[in-house]
């Protein structure tokens, strides 16, 4: 497999993983918020659901730590990309060279002319 292909596939998977962690964090925080608002609107004691809320807060903390770890992994993979001789990896659906944004999709890796061993 060419190194440019390795970098492109890795970048695509990295973005999917980052988005999955972020989406999970958003969903759990939304759940905690919804449950808190429902408790307030129903005039229920804070005792009701405290164990569940504590578990959700713990989950939010873990997901926040996972998010930070993904940021570190992203940086480390940027170093790997350079080590294997690839330049910039551009992602998304818009060609930044000025062509029609609707005609460009995916990733482009700059600077690789070698194949992986």
Long-range contacts (C-beta under 8 A, 24 or more apart in sequence): 1-115, 1-116, 2-112, 2-114, 2-115, 2-116, 3-84, 3-85, 3-86, 3-109, 3-112, 3-114, 3-115, 3-116, 4-86, 4-109, 4-112, 5-109, 6-84, 6-116, 7-81, 7-84, 7-86, 7-89, 7-109, 7-112, 8-89, 8-106, 8-107, 8-108, 8-109, 10-77, 10-81, 11-77, 11-89, 11-91, 11-107, 11-109, 12-91, 12-106, 12-107, 14-73, 14-74, 14-77, 15-91, 17-70, 18-70, 18-74, 21-63, 21-66, 21-67, 21-70, 22-67, 24-63, 25-60, 25-63, 25-64, 25-67, 28-56, 28-59, 28-60, 28-63, 29-60, 31-56, 32-56, 32-57, 32-60, 84-112, 84-116, 85-111, 85-112, 85-113, 85-114, 86-110, 86-111, 86-112, 87-111, 87-112
